[in-house]
Each structure stands twice: as structure tokens, then as C-alpha cells.
Amino acid sequence: MRRRLLLAALAAAMTVVPSAAADTLPWQHVPVPAQTRPQAALNEAVAFGPDRAWAVGADAVGRTAPGFPLVLRWDGTAWQRQALPGIGWQGELLSVAATSPSAVWAVGRDAAGGARLLRFDGTAWSESRPPSGVVLSEVAAGGGETWLIGSRNGTQVLLRREGLGWQDVPVPPGSVADLHVLAADDVWAAGAAAEGAAVSHWDGREWRQTIVDGFPRSAVNSVLAVSPTEVWAGGTAGFVGGPVGRPIPPLLARWDGQEWNRVAVPTEFGSIGSLAPDASGALAWVAVARSQKWGPPGSYPPLAPGPDLLAWNGESFTEYEEPAVTGEGDSRTLRLAPVPGTETVWSVGRADGPEGTFAPRILRFG
């Protein structure tokens, strides 16, 4: 299994700065609870402190079975499966976010395709009524705000929590895959438009959209706003032609308040699916799913594994590969969840299992 720590340059003009943390703080695999059934998967996590984090997904998922909603909680020592009283439907939880430890939201979908919305009030999880006619895909929170991404009658919608209900918000052109919510009048949306990969900013009245990469088929999966003059966007760069299954190059770009500038990453192929800040809010981590590099000339296969996780120090990247797990392959998805006020970061997702199956994956740095 491929697993070793490397250093790489951000670009030819930048100098690699070795990090002491790279030698002392590797990523570690953290076991899932024994009560989690086979064929489980985790989709997203949110953390509040060293002894409080949530992860959501589904377990008992078969090739034709939809599985059951899964919620795990970190208590500072281990991950524990959480009871979901009164929730007996089959399906999956797709996303989790929170404005406080007593206002945690999770969205999902049942086996019939219906929207499911759960809320944790600090004591227990319970079902909440989803917006009428909306199929939900993601929840985002920040600055006391909670927003939903979904669709209604095949058209994408955005909704904002107001009082005890949900209010529709205009949608920027194209599609939205991720939101970074800072305040009611400061929301950043990642996605794609007809012109290519796009990021849009909501000022409380309207969206202002900018094109990150105008190449065909490019898209932004994650956005992180540090300030009005520093916004990061990660996703997949565009490509033309090629066979089905062809590797796709990653896309990482930085907004300086005037324009987007492409930032080189030390891998040729893969998808940037998650960006995570440090305690100050600056970019700290980039997760690259299915990361691959060109192997040495004449090698077969021609591609070699690339770094899964990249630590950014403001000038260069430190490369990390996820730790090997006996009987399992690499992660298919890597969703990052930083622990506020610390250097600790969680990564959750699903990994390749034996004989075409998959398994839940939890990693921790720090």
C-alpha cells in the first residue's frame, strides 16, 4: 500500500518550506464503532471541540439495499453510534452542519427519494419538517445562519432558516455544490455555470458571480472565504475528449479581490472535494480524492498514487498520504472537518473494501 510523507513545491517560483509537524503529526486512522454494520459510509462531519464532533452517513448498505441513516458522535475518546429514536426509514444522511452544539442539522434522503431533515437540540436527535416539495442535498451553517441546498421539480433551490421556517433565496446562474456561510449578507457559493467553474457571492440582496476556470467541464466543489481579498476554490479542471474514466486534473484557485489565479498542486489528477481552515480562518488543508501522478518514464501502469491531503503554510504544500488500513483500499471521498481553536482536523468518507465493497473511513490529524 502506498503510504509515505513527501514535500512538494506549490509552483516552480515557490520554495518548499519543510514543516516540523510533518515529521511528528501524521494522519491517523480512527476506528468506527463496533455497532456500525458492514457496508457503511460517511459523507460529512462537523466538530465543535476536542470532545465533540458529529459524522453522518448510512450503514447496512448493499448493492440493491438503501441502508439506514447513520449518526456517529466523538466524545473525546472514541466515536459512538447515536440512537435515532422514532427514525425507522431506510436511506442516507448526506450532510451535517451546525450553528452551535445545540443546533445541529443533518439532511438526507429516504429510499423513496423523499427529503429528510434531522435536528439535534443538545439532547437528542429528532425529525424536522423539510421544506415542502424540496429534495435536499446539503446543509451549510455559519455566522448564526443555516442554509440548505436542494431541488424543487428538478430546479435547484437555496433556502435560508428564518424563525421556525425556511425562506427561498435566489440561486446564482448554473449549479451550486457547496456554500461557505459567514453572515446573512456574506455567503459564498461554489459550483459551475455555462462558462465553466464558478464562485458566486451573496451580499444579502443579489449574487455576483465570477468564473474561476472557463475550460469546458470544469467545476468547483468547495469554497473557503478567508476575507474579501482571499477566497479559495477547489474542484476539477476542465478537459476535452478522452475515454470514459479518463483521469481529470484538480483545480485550485485563489481570488485576490479582482481576479482568480490558478494555484499549482503537487498532483496531476484527482478532484479537490474539501477545503479546511486553521484556527484563524486561513486555508490550512486541501483534500484530493483519487489523487494520481505520472509515474517515471516507461513505467507501467503510467500513473502512480498522489498525495491525498495537502497542508498549506501560506507559501507551499506539505504532502500526506492517508494511512493504510488492513483489508481496505484508499478513500473514495475525503471530507474535512477542522476542530475549532486547535490544529486537529477530521476527515471522513468511504473507502474501497474487499471484493468491490466499501467501508467507512475516519482519519484524524493532530
C-alpha positions in Angstrom: 0.0 0.0 0.0 1.2 3.4 -0.8 1.9 5.4 2.3 4.7 7.9 2.9 5.1 11.6 3.6 6.6 13.8 1.0 7.3 17.5 0.4 6.5 19.2 -2.9 6.6 22.7 -4.4 3.5 24.7 -5.0 5.0 26.0 -8.2 8.3 26.5 -9.8 8.5 30.0 -8.5 7.9 29.0 -4.9 10.3 27.4 -2.4 9.2 24.4 -0.4 9.4 25.1 3.3 9.7 21.9 5.4 7.3 21.6 8.3 8.3 20.1 11.6 4.7 19.0 12.0 5.1 16.7 9.0 7.5 14.5 11.0 5.6 14.4 14.2 1.9 14.7 13.4 0.9 12.2 10.7 -2.7 11.4 9.8 -4.0 8.5 11.9 -6.8 6.0 11.2 -9.6 6.1 13.9 -11.8 3.1 14.2 -15.6 3.4 13.7 -17.9 2.0 16.4 -18.3 -1.8 16.6 -22.1 -1.3 16.4 -21.7 0.1 12.8 -22.9 -2.6 10.4 -20.9 -3.8 7.4 -21.1 -1.8 4.2 -21.3 1.6 5.9 -20.2 5.0 4.5 -19.7 8.5 6.0 -20.5 11.6 4.0 -19.7 14.6 6.2 -18.7 15.7 9.7 -18.7 18.8 11.9 -16.7 19.5 15.0 -17.1 21.9 18.0 -14.1 21.0 20.1 -11.7 18.2 21.1 -14.5 16.2 22.7 -17.5 17.0 20.5 -17.9 16.1 16.8 -20.6 14.6 14.6 -20.4 12.4 11.4 -23.3 11.3 9.3 -23.8 8.7 6.5 -25.5 5.3 6.1 -24.9 1.7 7.1 -26.1 -1.8 6.1 -26.0 -0.6 2.5 -26.0 -3.3 -0.1 -25.7 -3.4 -3.8 -29.5 -3.1 -4.0 -30.4 -2.1 -0.4 -30.6 1.6 0.5 -29.3 1.1 4.1 -30.2 3.1 7.2 -29.3 6.6 8.4 -26.1 6.7 10.5 -25.0 9.2 13.0 -21.7 9.0 14.9 -20.6 11.2 17.8 -17.0 11.8 19.0 -16.8 12.1 22.8 -13.1 12.9 23.1 -12.0 9.3 23.3 -13.9 7.3 20.7 -16.7 7.5 18.1 -20.0 6.2 19.3 -23.1 5.4 17.3 -26.0 7.6 18.2 -29.6 6.4 18.7 -32.2 7.9 16.4 -35.5 7.3 18.3 -38.5 7.2 16.1 -36.5 7.3 12.9 -37.1 4.0 11.1 -36.9 4.9 7.5 -34.3 3.5 5.1 -32.0 5.9 3.3 -28.9 8.0 3.9 -27.8 11.2 5.6 -25.8 13.3 3.2 -24.6 16.4 5.1 -24.3 17.9 8.6 -23.7 21.4 9.8 -24.4 23.5 12.9 -24.5 27.0 14.3 -23.9 25.7 17.9 -23.7 22.4 19.8 -27.4 22.6 20.4 -28.4 23.5 16.9 -27.1 20.7 14.6 -28.8 19.9 11.3 -28.5 16.8 9.1 -30.1 16.4 5.7 -30.7 13.2 3.8 -32.9 11.2 1.5 -35.1 8.1 2.2 -35.4 5.1 -0.1 -38.3 6.6 -1.9 -36.3 9.8 -2.7 -38.0 11.9 -0.2 -36.2 14.7 1.7 -35.3 14.1 5.4 -34.2 16.7 7.8 -32.9 15.9 11.3 -32.1 18.3 14.2 -30.1 17.8 17.4 -31.1 20.2 20.1 -28.3 19.4 22.5 -30.1 16.4 24.0 -31.5 14.2 21.2 -32.0 13.9 17.5 -35.4 14.3 16.1 -37.1 14.7 12.7 -37.9 18.2 11.5 -40.3 19.0 8.7 -38.3 19.7 5.5 -39.3 22.5 3.1 -42.3 21.4 1.0 -41.5 19.8 -2.3 -37.7 20.1 -1.9 -35.2 17.3 -2.3 -32.3 18.1 0.0 -28.6 17.5 -0.8 -26.6 19.7 1.7 -26.8 21.9 4.7 -24.3 24.7 5.5 -24.0 26.9 8.6 -22.0 29.8 9.9 -22.4 33.2 11.4 -25.6 32.2 13.1 -27.1 31.2 9.7 -28.3 27.9 8.4 -28.8 27.3 4.7 -30.0 24.3 2.6 -29.1 23.2 -1.0 -31.7 21.2 -2.8 -34.0 21.0 -5.8 -37.7 21.5 -6.4 -39.3 20.0 -9.5 -35.9 19.4 -11.0 -34.7 23.0 -10.5 -32.1 23.8 -7.9 -33.1 25.9 -4.9 -31.4 27.5 -1.9 -33.2 28.1 1.4 -32.3 30.1 4.5 -33.5 29.4 8.0 -35.7 32.3 9.2 -37.5 31.9 12.5 -39.1 28.5 12.6 -39.3 28.1 8.8 -37.3 28.2 5.6 -37.2 31.0 3.1 -36.2 30.7 -0.6 -33.2 32.6 -1.7 -32.4 33.4 -5.3 -30.0 30.9 -7.0 -27.0 32.1 -8.9 -26.7 31.0 -12.6 -25.7 27.4 -13.1 -25.5 24.9 -10.3 -24.3 25.2 -6.6 -22.4 22.4 -5.0 -21.2 24.0 -1.8 -21.7 27.0 0.4 -19.5 28.9 2.8 -21.7 31.0 5.1 -20.1 33.8 7.0 -23.2 36.0 7.7 -26.7 36.7 6.3 -25.1 39.1 3.8 -21.9 37.3 3.2 -22.3 33.8 1.6 -20.0 32.2 -1.0 -21.3 29.5 -3.4 -19.2 27.0 -5.3 -20.4 25.4 -8.5 -20.5 25.6 -12.2 -22.1 27.8 -14.9 -22.4 27.7 -18.6 -19.0 29.4 -18.9 -17.2 27.0 -16.6 -16.3 26.6 -12.9 -17.9 29.4 -10.9 -18.0 31.0 -7.5 -20.8 33.4 -6.5 -21.0 35.9 -3.6 -24.3 36.8 -1.9 -24.4 40.3 -0.3 -27.9 40.0 1.1 -29.6 41.3 -2.0 -28.1 39.6 -5.0 -25.4 37.3 -6.3 -22.2 38.4 -8.0 -20.7 35.5 -10.0 -17.2 35.1 -11.2 -15.7 32.4 -13.4 -12.9 30.5 -11.8 -11.9 28.4 -14.8 -13.5 28.8 -18.2 -12.4 25.5 -19.7 -15.3 23.1 -20.6 -16.4 20.6 -17.9 -14.6 22.4 -15.0 -16.4 22.8 -11.7 -15.8 24.0 -8.2 -16.7 21.5 -5.3 -15.6 23.5 -2.3 -15.1 27.2 -1.4 -13.4 28.8 1.6 -13.6 32.6 2.1 -10.9 34.0 4.3 -11.5 37.7 3.5 -12.9 39.7 0.6 -9.5 39.6 -0.9 -8.7 36.0 -0.2 -11.1 33.3 -1.3 -10.1 29.7 -2.2 -12.0 27.4 -4.6 -11.3 23.7 -5.2 -12.7 21.3 -7.7 -11.9 19.7 -11.1 -10.3 21.4 -14.0 -11.8 21.2 -17.4 -10.9 18.8 -20.2 -11.9 18.0 -23.7 -12.3 14.5 -25.2 -10.8 11.3 -23.9 -12.2 7.9 -23.0 -14.8 7.4 -20.2 -13.0 7.1 -16.9 -10.1 9.3 -18.0 -8.3 10.9 -15.0 -9.3 14.5 -14.5 -6.9 17.2 -13.3 -7.6 19.0 -10.0 -8.5 22.7 -9.8 -7.3 25.0 -7.0 -7.7 28.8 -7.4 -7.4 31.9 -5.3 -9.4 35.1 -5.5 -7.5 38.3 -4.7 -10.5 40.6 -4.8 -10.0 41.3 -8.5 -9.4 38.0 -10.3 -8.9 34.3 -9.9 -5.4 32.9 -10.1 -4.7 29.2 -10.6 -2.6 27.6 -7.8 -0.5 24.6 -8.7 -0.9 21.5 -6.6 1.6 18.6 -6.4 -0.6 16.1 -8.2 -1.6 15.8 -11.8 -5.0 14.1 -11.4 -7.9 13.9 -8.9 -10.7 16.0 -7.5 -10.4 18.6 -4.8 -13.5 18.0 -2.8 -12.9 19.7 0.5 -11.0 22.8 1.9 -10.5 23.3 5.6 -9.3 26.4 7.5 -7.0 26.7 10.5 -8.0 28.3 13.8 -7.6 31.8 12.3 -9.8 31.0 9.3 -7.0 30.8 6.8 -6.6 27.9 4.4 -4.9 25.0 6.1 -5.9 21.8 4.3 -6.8 20.6 0.8 -8.3 17.1 0.3 -7.7 15.4 -3.1 -9.8 12.4 -3.9 -8.4 9.8 -6.3 -5.1 11.6 -6.4 -2.7 10.4 -9.1 0.7 11.4 -10.6 2.5 10.4 -13.7 5.0 7.6 -12.9 8.6 7.5 -14.1 9.1 7.4 -17.9 8.4 4.0 -19.2 6.6 2.7 -16.1 3.5 0.6 -16.2 0.9 1.5 -15.2 1.9 5.0 -16.2 0.1 6.6 -13.2 1.3 6.4 -9.6 -0.6 7.3 -6.4 -0.5 11.0 -5.5 -1.0 12.8 -2.1 -4.4 12.6 -0.6 -4.1 15.5 1.8 -2.2 18.8 1.4 -1.2 21.1 4.3 -0.8 24.7 3.2 1.5 27.0 5.2 0.8 30.2 3.2 3.6 29.5 0.7 3.9 25.8 -0.1 2.2 22.4 0.4 3.3 19.5 2.5 2.0 16.3 1.0 0.4 13.5 3.0 -1.0 10.1 2.0 -3.7 8.6 4.1 -2.6 5.7 6.4 -3.1 2.1 5.2 -5.9 0.2 6.7 -5.7 -3.6 6.7 -8.2 -5.2 4.4 -9.3 -1.9 2.9 -8.2 0.3 0.0 -8.0 4.0 -0.4 -10.7 6.5 0.3 -13.1 7.4 -2.4 -14.1 10.6 -0.7 -12.3 12.9 1.8 -14.5 15.5 3.6 -12.6 17.7 6.1 -13.9 19.0 9.4 -11.5 21.2 11.5 -11.7 21.3 15.2 -12.2 25.0 16.2 -9.3 26.5 18.2 -6.9 23.6 17.5 -4.7 22.1 14.8 -6.8 19.0 14.8 -8.7 18.0 11.6 -11.1 15.2 10.9 -11.5 13.5 7.5 -14.5 11.2 6.9 -15.6 9.3 3.9 -15.9 5.9 2.3 -13.0 3.6 1.3 -12.7 0.7 -1.0 -13.4 -2.6 0.7 -12.8 -6.2 -0.3 -14.4 -7.7 -3.4 -16.0 -4.5 -4.6 -17.5 -3.4 -1.3 -16.8 -0.3 0.6 -16.2 0.7 4.3 -16.5 3.8 6.4 -13.3 5.8 6.8 -12.3 8.2 9.6 -8.9 9.9 9.7 -7.5 12.4 12.2 -4.6 14.8 12.1 -3.4 16.3 15.4 
